[in-house]
Amino acid sequence: SLTGRSNHWSLVMAQPRTEIQTLFGFGMSNDSIDGLPIDSSWYSGYLDQGLVGDVLDASTLLALLVLAALSPRGPRRAVAFFLVVYCCLSSVTETGLGQATPYLLYLSVAASVLMAPLSSSPPALAAPGGPAGPPTTPD
């Protein structure tokens, strides 16, 4: 029972809710139900943001995993894989995946290391004085 954590998950699922609340959740909470901690990002996301929030969280993790799998081998890929897999595993027994927490920072770092490097050469600059007009011929 994950040291008693999963006992509280059934309370989240048993909570009466309308169809709108099932889709979009109840809004911001303190990640507890009846004073008991939820201790799961997926259940707390379902409570706060509904099914839509959980789907967005899962699609973000899946997109980063696919992007990391398709990127070339190297330290950038390894760092991204480590951060995304860490967030996936810890989301089962810790809250915070769908909120502004360090997990959001970890996923942002993973996305930034997977980003294609910018070109190293600066773009060509125009000549001083602006663009030249049409060529003129001497009379």
C-alpha positions as a Markdown table, in Angstrom:
| # | Residue | x | y | z |
|---|---|---|---|---|
| 1 | Ser | 0.0 | 0.0 | 0.0 |
| 2 | Leu | 3.1 | 2.3 | -0.4 |
| 3 | Thr | 3.4 | 2.8 | 3.3 |
| 4 | Gly | -0.3 | 3.9 | 3.6 |
| 5 | Arg | -0.2 | 6.5 | 0.9 |
| 6 | Ser | -2.6 | 4.7 | -1.4 |
| 7 | Asn | -5.3 | 4.6 | 1.3 |
| 8 | His | -6.0 | 8.3 | 0.7 |
| 9 | Trp | -6.3 | 7.9 | -3.0 |
| 10 | Ser | -9.6 | 6.1 | -2.7 |
| 11 | Leu | -10.9 | 9.2 | -0.9 |
| 12 | Val | -10.0 | 11.4 | -3.9 |
| 13 | Met | -11.9 | 9.1 | -6.3 |
| 14 | Ala | -14.9 | 8.7 | -4.0 |
| 15 | Gln | -15.4 | 12.5 | -3.8 |
| 16 | Pro | -18.7 | 13.5 | -5.4 |
| 17 | Arg | -18.2 | 15.7 | -8.4 |
| 18 | Thr | -20.1 | 17.0 | -11.4 |
| 19 | Glu | -19.0 | 16.4 | -15.0 |
| 20 | Ile | -17.3 | 19.8 | -15.2 |
| 21 | Gln | -15.4 | 19.1 | -12.0 |
| 22 | Thr | -14.4 | 15.7 | -13.4 |
| 23 | Leu | -12.9 | 17.4 | -16.5 |
| 24 | Phe | -11.4 | 20.5 | -14.9 |
| 25 | Gly | -11.1 | 19.7 | -11.1 |
| 26 | Phe | -11.9 | 21.7 | -8.1 |
| 27 | Gly | -9.2 | 24.3 | -8.4 |
| 28 | Met | -6.2 | 24.9 | -6.3 |
| 29 | Ser | -5.9 | 22.9 | -3.1 |
| 30 | Asn | -3.3 | 22.0 | -0.5 |
| 31 | Asp | -2.9 | 18.5 | -1.9 |
| 32 | Ser | -4.8 | 16.9 | 0.9 |
| 33 | Ile | -8.3 | 15.4 | 1.4 |
| 34 | Asp | -10.0 | 15.5 | 4.8 |
| 35 | Gly | -6.6 | 16.6 | 6.2 |
| 36 | Leu | -4.8 | 13.6 | 4.9 |
| 37 | Pro | -2.0 | 14.1 | 2.3 |
| 38 | Ile | -2.6 | 12.7 | -1.1 |
| 39 | Asp | 1.0 | 12.0 | -2.0 |
| 40 | Ser | 0.5 | 11.4 | -5.7 |
| 41 | Ser | 0.9 | 13.9 | -8.4 |
| 42 | Trp | -1.7 | 12.1 | -10.5 |
| 43 | Tyr | -4.4 | 12.1 | -7.9 |
| 44 | Ser | -3.7 | 15.6 | -6.7 |
| 45 | Gly | -3.7 | 16.8 | -10.3 |
| 46 | Tyr | -7.0 | 15.0 | -10.8 |
| 47 | Leu | -8.4 | 16.7 | -7.7 |
| 48 | Asp | -7.1 | 20.2 | -8.6 |
| 49 | Gln | -7.1 | 20.2 | -12.4 |
| 50 | Gly | -9.3 | 17.2 | -13.4 |
| 51 | Leu | -8.8 | 14.8 | -16.2 |
| 52 | Val | -7.6 | 17.7 | -18.5 |
| 53 | Gly | -4.7 | 18.5 | -16.1 |
| 54 | Asp | -3.6 | 14.9 | -15.9 |
| 55 | Val | -3.7 | 14.5 | -19.7 |
| 56 | Leu | -1.6 | 17.7 | -20.1 |
| 57 | Asp | 0.9 | 16.5 | -17.5 |
| 58 | Ala | 1.1 | 13.0 | -19.1 |
| 59 | Ser | 1.5 | 14.5 | -22.7 |
| 60 | Thr | 4.3 | 16.8 | -21.5 |
| 61 | Leu | 6.2 | 13.9 | -20.0 |
| 62 | Leu | 5.6 | 11.7 | -23.1 |
| 63 | Ala | 6.6 | 14.5 | -25.5 |
| 64 | Leu | 9.9 | 15.0 | -23.6 |
| 65 | Leu | 10.6 | 11.3 | -23.4 |
| 66 | Val | 10.0 | 10.9 | -27.2 |
| 67 | Leu | 12.2 | 14.0 | -27.9 |
| 68 | Ala | 14.9 | 12.6 | -25.7 |
| 69 | Ala | 14.7 | 9.3 | -27.5 |
| 70 | Leu | 15.0 | 10.9 | -30.9 |
| 71 | Ser | 17.9 | 13.2 | -30.0 |
| 72 | Pro | 21.5 | 12.3 | -30.7 |
| 73 | Arg | 23.5 | 10.5 | -28.0 |
| 74 | Gly | 25.5 | 12.5 | -25.6 |
| 75 | Pro | 25.4 | 14.2 | -22.2 |
| 76 | Arg | 22.5 | 16.4 | -23.1 |
| 77 | Arg | 20.3 | 13.4 | -23.9 |
| 78 | Ala | 21.5 | 11.7 | -20.7 |
| 79 | Val | 20.6 | 14.7 | -18.6 |
| 80 | Ala | 17.2 | 15.0 | -20.2 |
| 81 | Phe | 16.4 | 11.3 | -19.8 |
| 82 | Phe | 17.5 | 11.4 | -16.1 |
| 83 | Leu | 15.3 | 14.4 | -15.3 |
| 84 | Val | 12.2 | 13.2 | -17.2 |
| 85 | Val | 12.4 | 9.7 | -15.8 |
| 86 | Tyr | 13.0 | 11.1 | -12.3 |
| 87 | Cys | 9.8 | 13.2 | -12.6 |
| 88 | Cys | 7.8 | 10.2 | -14.0 |
| 89 | Leu | 8.9 | 8.0 | -11.1 |
| 90 | Ser | 8.5 | 10.5 | -8.3 |
| 91 | Ser | 5.1 | 11.6 | -9.6 |
| 92 | Val | 3.6 | 8.3 | -8.2 |
| 93 | Thr | 4.5 | 9.0 | -4.6 |
| 94 | Glu | 5.0 | 12.8 | -4.4 |
| 95 | Thr | 2.8 | 15.7 | -5.3 |
| 96 | Gly | 3.8 | 18.7 | -7.4 |
| 97 | Leu | 3.9 | 17.6 | -11.1 |
| 98 | Gly | 1.0 | 19.9 | -12.1 |
| 99 | Gln | 2.1 | 22.9 | -10.0 |
| 100 | Ala | 4.9 | 25.5 | -9.9 |
| 101 | Thr | 7.3 | 23.2 | -8.0 |
| 102 | Pro | 10.9 | 22.0 | -8.6 |
| 103 | Tyr | 9.4 | 19.4 | -10.9 |
| 104 | Leu | 8.4 | 22.1 | -13.3 |
| 105 | Leu | 12.0 | 23.4 | -13.2 |
| 106 | Tyr | 13.4 | 20.0 | -13.9 |
| 107 | Leu | 11.1 | 19.5 | -16.9 |
| 108 | Ser | 12.1 | 23.0 | -18.1 |
| 109 | Val | 15.8 | 22.1 | -17.9 |
| 110 | Ala | 15.1 | 18.9 | -19.7 |
| 111 | Ala | 13.3 | 20.7 | -22.5 |
| 112 | Ser | 16.1 | 23.3 | -22.7 |
| 113 | Val | 18.9 | 20.8 | -23.0 |
| 114 | Leu | 17.0 | 19.0 | -25.8 |
| 115 | Met | 16.5 | 22.2 | -27.7 |
| 116 | Ala | 18.5 | 22.4 | -30.9 |
| 117 | Pro | 21.6 | 24.5 | -30.5 |
| 118 | Leu | 21.5 | 28.0 | -31.9 |
| 119 | Ser | 23.8 | 28.7 | -34.9 |
| 120 | Ser | 27.3 | 29.8 | -33.8 |
| 121 | Ser | 27.7 | 32.5 | -36.5 |
| 122 | Pro | 25.9 | 35.8 | -36.0 |
| 123 | Pro | 23.5 | 36.9 | -38.8 |
| 124 | Ala | 24.9 | 39.2 | -41.4 |
| 125 | Leu | 24.4 | 42.9 | -40.6 |
| 126 | Ala | 23.4 | 45.6 | -43.1 |
| 127 | Ala | 25.9 | 48.2 | -44.1 |
| 128 | Pro | 26.0 | 51.4 | -42.0 |
| 129 | Gly | 23.6 | 54.0 | -43.4 |
| 130 | Gly | 20.8 | 51.5 | -44.2 |
| 131 | Pro | 20.0 | 49.7 | -47.4 |
| 132 | Ala | 21.3 | 51.1 | -50.6 |
| 133 | Gly | 18.8 | 52.3 | -53.2 |
| 134 | Pro | 18.8 | 51.3 | -56.8 |
| 135 | Pro | 22.2 | 51.6 | -58.6 |
| 136 | Thr | 22.6 | 54.9 | -60.4 |
| 137 | Thr | 24.6 | 55.6 | -63.6 |
| 138 | Pro | 26.7 | 58.6 | -64.0 |
| 139 | Asp | 25.4 | 61.1 | -66.7 |
